[in-house]
């Protein structure tokens, strides 16, 4: 295990713990902290899946936490969540090589299975789609690109311990580099949608027909003894309202504390979390993102997706998938 440390980043500037940063300091520190994100998303995984394992493989902020919670609630038959942090009961694979995961006793297959409370064992990853370990059951979810980027902007403030010291304009500008990778991920899973070990979901389908998506996930991951009562409990405990009520269970507070130490900063006292209290909505990216960023997303979509498959937007892709099923 290669534990990440401060020596893997440029040294923290002397002013890093100050309450306010100048515009130049904001750009400098955003760039330094982004190095950490790139390292986390590019570390090779030692994990070797079992056939029953469930791997939620998504681009960040595309419904990962939601799908993970549905899978967990299905295996727990809809019981009230009793974990303090979602990362205590499943493995975020990308954090293991850096020594940032909850599990510490790694087996020969590269993970600590002792933290998993029931079968099937559940994992998550944001590594490049073609680097996702195959051999288990993979669930992926596609979300409107502008909504993904907007959600990333809010989450980055918390996960990188920025604490409101970097403007939304600078944070959003820094996300331009992520757009191509996001769309390449969408294309990869679209082209693998018929693989028997892949379940392709769309975020807006989950919002519009939550019950049907829970049933599809249950069938795919092998939960075959679900009564209507269990399905009803799982649907209830995985609504945005209910997950927001348990916000601290999904706020990554343990991970952010470790990241803050690596960055030479003080952890935030409030966390945006992976279930933002006013988040989970569709269409907000079109309203709130800067025009330049929206145009860049549209251009990348046209160049990468429309040119290859003809879809003018994600909704067209989604409708095509509905017709195929």
C-alpha positions as CSV (number, residue, x, y, z in Angstrom):
1,X,0.0,0.0,0.0
2,X,1.4,3.4,-1.0
3,X,0.2,5.7,1.7
4,X,-0.1,9.2,0.3
5,X,1.7,12.0,2.1
6,X,2.6,15.6,2.0
7,X,5.8,14.8,0.1
8,X,3.6,13.8,-3.0
9,X,2.4,17.4,-3.3
10,X,4.1,20.8,-3.6
11,X,4.6,22.1,-0.1
12,X,1.7,24.1,1.5
13,X,2.2,27.8,1.3
14,X,2.6,29.7,4.5
15,X,-0.8,31.4,4.1
16,X,-2.7,28.2,3.5
17,X,-4.6,28.3,6.9
18,X,-5.7,31.9,6.5
19,X,-9.4,32.6,6.4
20,X,-9.2,34.6,3.1
21,X,-7.1,34.2,0.0
22,X,-6.3,36.7,-2.8
23,X,-7.4,35.8,-6.3
24,X,-3.9,34.7,-7.2
25,X,-3.7,32.6,-4.1
26,X,-7.0,31.0,-4.9
27,X,-5.8,29.9,-8.4
28,X,-2.4,28.7,-6.9
29,X,-4.0,26.6,-4.2
30,X,-6.8,25.2,-6.5
31,X,-4.0,24.0,-8.8
32,X,-2.0,22.4,-6.0
33,X,-5.0,20.6,-4.5
34,X,-6.1,19.4,-7.9
35,X,-2.9,17.4,-8.1
36,X,-4.2,15.2,-5.3
37,X,-7.5,14.5,-7.1
38,X,-5.5,13.5,-10.3
39,X,-3.4,11.1,-8.2
40,X,-6.4,9.5,-6.6
41,X,-8.0,8.9,-10.0
42,X,-5.0,7.4,-11.6
43,X,-3.7,4.9,-9.0
44,X,-3.7,1.3,-10.4
45,X,-6.0,-1.1,-8.4
46,X,-4.9,-4.4,-7.0
47,X,-8.5,-5.5,-6.4
48,X,-9.6,-8.8,-7.9
49,X,-13.4,-9.2,-7.9
50,X,-15.3,-12.2,-6.9
51,X,-18.2,-13.1,-9.2
52,X,-20.7,-11.9,-6.7
53,X,-19.0,-8.6,-6.0
54,X,-20.8,-5.4,-7.0
55,X,-18.7,-2.6,-8.3
56,X,-20.3,0.8,-8.8
57,X,-18.1,2.4,-11.5
58,X,-19.0,5.9,-12.3
59,X,-17.7,9.3,-13.2
60,X,-17.7,11.4,-10.0
61,X,-21.0,13.0,-9.0
62,X,-23.1,10.9,-11.4
63,X,-25.2,9.1,-8.7
64,X,-22.4,7.0,-7.1
65,X,-23.5,7.5,-3.5
66,X,-27.2,6.9,-4.4
67,X,-26.5,3.6,-6.2
68,X,-24.2,2.5,-3.5
69,X,-26.8,3.1,-0.8
70,X,-29.5,1.3,-2.8
71,X,-27.2,-1.7,-3.1
72,X,-26.4,-1.6,0.6
73,X,-30.0,-1.2,1.6
74,X,-31.0,-4.1,-0.6
75,X,-28.5,-6.4,1.1
76,X,-29.7,-5.2,4.5
77,X,-33.3,-5.6,3.4
78,X,-34.2,-2.0,4.0
79,X,-33.1,-1.8,7.6
80,X,-32.5,1.7,9.1
81,X,-28.8,2.7,8.3
82,X,-26.7,2.1,11.4
83,X,-23.3,3.2,10.1
84,X,-21.7,6.5,11.0
85,X,-20.0,6.9,7.6
86,X,-21.0,5.0,4.4
87,X,-17.3,4.3,3.9
88,X,-17.4,2.1,7.0
89,X,-19.5,-0.6,5.3
90,X,-18.2,-0.7,1.8
91,X,-14.9,0.0,0.0
92,X,-14.0,3.0,-2.1
93,X,-11.3,1.2,-4.2
94,X,-9.5,4.3,-5.3
95,X,-8.5,5.2,-1.7
96,X,-7.0,1.8,-0.8
97,X,-3.6,2.1,-2.6
98,X,-3.2,5.5,-1.0
99,X,-4.0,4.3,2.5
100,X,-7.1,6.5,2.8
101,X,-9.8,3.8,3.0
102,X,-11.6,2.6,6.1
103,X,-10.4,-1.0,5.6
104,X,-6.8,-1.7,6.7
105,X,-6.3,-5.5,6.6
106,X,-6.0,-6.2,2.9
107,X,-6.5,-9.8,1.7
108,X,-4.8,-11.4,-1.3
109,X,-7.5,-9.9,-3.5
110,X,-6.4,-6.3,-2.5
111,X,-9.3,-5.3,-0.3
112,X,-10.4,-5.6,3.3
113,X,-13.6,-7.6,3.3
114,X,-14.1,-7.5,7.0
115,X,-15.9,-4.1,6.8
116,X,-18.6,-5.6,4.6
117,X,-21.7,-6.4,6.8
118,X,-23.4,-8.8,4.3
119,X,-23.3,-10.3,0.8
120,X,-22.9,-9.1,-1.8
121,X,-19.8,-7.1,-1.1
122,X,-20.0,-3.6,-2.5
123,X,-17.3,-1.5,-3.9
124,X,-17.0,1.9,-5.8
125,X,-14.5,3.3,-8.1
126,X,-13.9,6.4,-10.3
127,X,-10.8,5.1,-12.1
128,X,-10.8,5.3,-15.9
129,X,-13.6,3.1,-17.3
130,X,-11.2,0.8,-19.2
131,X,-9.2,0.2,-15.9
132,X,-12.2,-1.0,-13.9
133,X,-11.5,-4.6,-12.7
134,X,-13.8,-7.0,-14.4
135,X,-15.0,-10.3,-13.0
136,X,-17.8,-9.1,-10.7
137,X,-21.0,-7.2,-11.4
138,X,-20.6,-3.6,-12.6
139,X,-23.2,-0.9,-12.2
140,X,-22.7,2.5,-13.8
141,X,-24.9,5.6,-13.9
142,X,-24.9,8.5,-16.4
143,X,-26.1,11.9,-15.4
144,X,-26.6,15.2,-17.4
145,X,-23.1,16.5,-17.9
146,X,-23.8,20.0,-16.8
147,X,-25.4,18.7,-13.6
148,X,-22.3,16.6,-13.0
149,X,-20.0,19.5,-13.3
150,X,-22.1,21.7,-11.1
151,X,-22.2,19.0,-8.4
152,X,-18.5,18.7,-8.7
153,X,-18.0,22.4,-8.1
154,X,-20.0,22.3,-4.8
155,X,-18.3,19.0,-3.7
156,X,-14.8,20.2,-4.5
157,X,-15.1,23.0,-2.0
158,X,-15.7,20.5,0.8
159,X,-13.6,17.5,-0.2
160,X,-10.5,19.7,-0.9
161,X,-11.1,21.7,2.3
162,X,-11.4,25.0,0.5
163,X,-14.1,26.3,2.9
164,X,-15.4,29.1,0.7
165,X,-12.0,30.6,0.1
166,X,-11.9,29.9,-3.6
167,X,-14.6,31.6,-5.8
168,X,-17.2,29.6,-7.7
169,X,-15.8,31.1,-10.9
170,X,-12.3,29.7,-10.2
171,X,-13.6,26.3,-9.1
172,X,-15.9,26.0,-12.1
173,X,-13.1,27.0,-14.5
174,X,-10.9,24.2,-13.0
175,X,-13.5,21.6,-14.0
176,X,-13.1,22.2,-17.7
177,X,-10.3,19.7,-17.8
178,X,-12.7,17.0,-16.4
179,X,-15.3,17.3,-19.2
180,X,-13.5,15.1,-21.8
181,X,-12.8,12.3,-19.3
182,X,-16.5,12.4,-18.2
183,X,-17.8,12.1,-21.8
184,X,-15.3,9.3,-22.6
185,X,-16.6,7.4,-19.6
186,X,-20.2,7.9,-20.8
187,X,-19.2,6.6,-24.2
188,X,-17.4,3.6,-22.9
189,X,-20.3,2.4,-20.8
190,X,-22.8,3.1,-23.6
191,X,-20.8,0.9,-25.9
192,X,-20.6,-1.8,-23.2
193,X,-24.3,-1.6,-22.2
194,X,-25.1,-5.1,-23.5
195,X,-22.2,-6.8,-21.5
196,X,-23.8,-9.3,-19.2
197,X,-21.8,-8.1,-16.3
198,X,-22.8,-4.4,-16.7
199,X,-26.0,-2.6,-15.6
200,X,-26.3,0.8,-17.2
201,X,-28.5,3.3,-15.4
202,X,-29.5,6.9,-16.1
203,X,-29.8,9.3,-13.2
204,X,-33.0,10.8,-14.5
205,X,-34.6,7.3,-14.8
206,X,-33.8,6.8,-11.1
207,X,-35.5,10.1,-10.3
208,X,-38.5,9.5,-12.4
209,X,-39.1,5.8,-11.6
210,X,-37.1,5.1,-8.4
211,X,-39.1,1.9,-7.6
212,X,-38.4,0.2,-11.0
213,X,-34.7,1.1,-10.7
214,X,-34.5,-0.4,-7.2
215,X,-36.0,-3.6,-8.6
216,X,-33.6,-3.7,-11.5
217,X,-30.6,-3.3,-9.2
218,X,-32.0,-6.0,-6.9
219,X,-32.3,-8.5,-9.8
220,X,-28.9,-7.6,-11.2
221,X,-27.0,-8.0,-7.9
222,X,-28.7,-11.2,-7.0
223,X,-31.1,-10.1,-4.3
224,X,-33.9,-12.5,-5.4
225,X,-35.9,-12.8,-2.1
226,X,-37.2,-9.2,-1.9
227,X,-40.8,-8.8,-0.8
228,X,-42.8,-5.7,-1.8
229,X,-42.4,-4.6,1.9
230,X,-38.6,-4.8,1.5
231,X,-38.6,-2.9,-1.8
232,X,-40.8,-0.3,-0.2
233,X,-38.4,0.1,2.7
234,X,-35.4,0.3,0.4
235,X,-37.1,3.0,-1.8
236,X,-38.0,5.0,1.3
237,X,-34.5,4.9,2.8
238,X,-32.8,5.8,-0.5
239,X,-34.8,8.9,-1.3
240,X,-32.9,12.2,-1.4
241,X,-35.0,13.5,1.4
242,X,-34.2,10.5,3.7
243,X,-30.5,10.4,2.8
244,X,-30.3,14.2,3.5
245,X,-31.8,13.6,6.9
246,X,-28.8,11.3,7.5
247,X,-26.4,13.8,5.9
248,X,-23.4,13.0,8.1
249,X,-23.5,9.4,7.0
250,X,-22.6,10.6,3.5
251,X,-20.4,13.6,4.1
252,X,-17.0,11.9,3.8
253,X,-15.9,13.5,7.1
254,X,-13.2,10.8,7.8
255,X,-11.7,11.1,4.4
256,X,-11.8,14.9,4.3
257,X,-10.0,15.0,7.7
258,X,-7.2,12.9,6.2
259,X,-7.1,15.0,3.1
260,X,-6.9,18.2,5.1
261,X,-3.9,16.9,7.0
262,X,-2.1,16.0,3.7
263,X,-2.9,19.5,2.4
264,X,-1.5,21.1,5.5
265,X,-4.9,22.7,6.3
266,X,-7.5,22.6,9.0
267,X,-10.6,20.4,8.2
268,X,-13.9,22.2,7.6
269,X,-16.5,22.2,10.3
270,X,-19.3,21.9,7.8
271,X,-19.4,19.4,4.9
272,X,-21.2,19.7,1.6
273,X,-21.1,15.9,1.5
274,X,-22.0,13.5,-1.2
275,X,-25.7,14.1,-0.6
276,X,-26.0,17.9,-0.9
277,X,-29.1,19.1,1.0
278,X,-30.3,21.2,-1.9
279,X,-28.8,19.0,-4.5
280,X,-30.0,15.9,-6.4
281,X,-31.9,18.0,-8.9
282,X,-31.8,17.8,-12.7
283,X,-31.3,20.8,-14.9
284,X,-29.5,23.1,-12.4
285,X,-26.3,23.0,-14.4
286,X,-27.9,24.7,-17.3
287,X,-29.0,27.5,-15.1
288,X,-26.0,28.0,-12.8
289,X,-22.8,27.2,-14.6
290,X,-20.8,30.0,-16.3
291,X,-21.7,30.4,-20.0
292,X,-18.1,29.5,-21.1
293,X,-18.2,26.2,-19.3
294,X,-21.6,25.3,-20.7
295,X,-20.4,26.0,-24.2
296,X,-17.3,23.9,-23.6
297,X,-19.4,21.0,-22.4
298,X,-21.7,21.3,-25.5
299,X,-18.7,21.4,-27.8
300,X,-17.0,18.3,-26.3
301,X,-20.4,16.5,-26.4
302,X,-20.8,17.3,-30.1
303,X,-17.2,16.3,-30.9
304,X,-17.1,13.1,-28.9
305,X,-20.7,11.8,-28.8
306,X,-22.8,13.3,-31.5
307,X,-20.1,12.7,-34.1
308,X,-19.8,9.0,-33.2
309,X,-23.4,8.0,-32.2
310,X,-25.6,10.9,-33.3
311,X,-27.1,11.8,-29.9
312,X,-27.5,15.5,-29.5
313,X,-27.6,15.2,-25.7
314,X,-27.7,12.7,-22.9
315,X,-31.5,12.5,-22.9
316,X,-31.5,11.3,-26.5
317,X,-29.1,8.5,-25.4
318,X,-31.3,7.7,-22.5
319,X,-34.4,7.5,-24.8
320,X,-32.5,5.2,-27.1
321,X,-31.6,2.9,-24.2
322,X,-35.3,2.8,-23.1
323,X,-36.3,1.6,-26.6
324,X,-33.7,-1.1,-26.6
325,X,-34.9,-2.7,-23.3
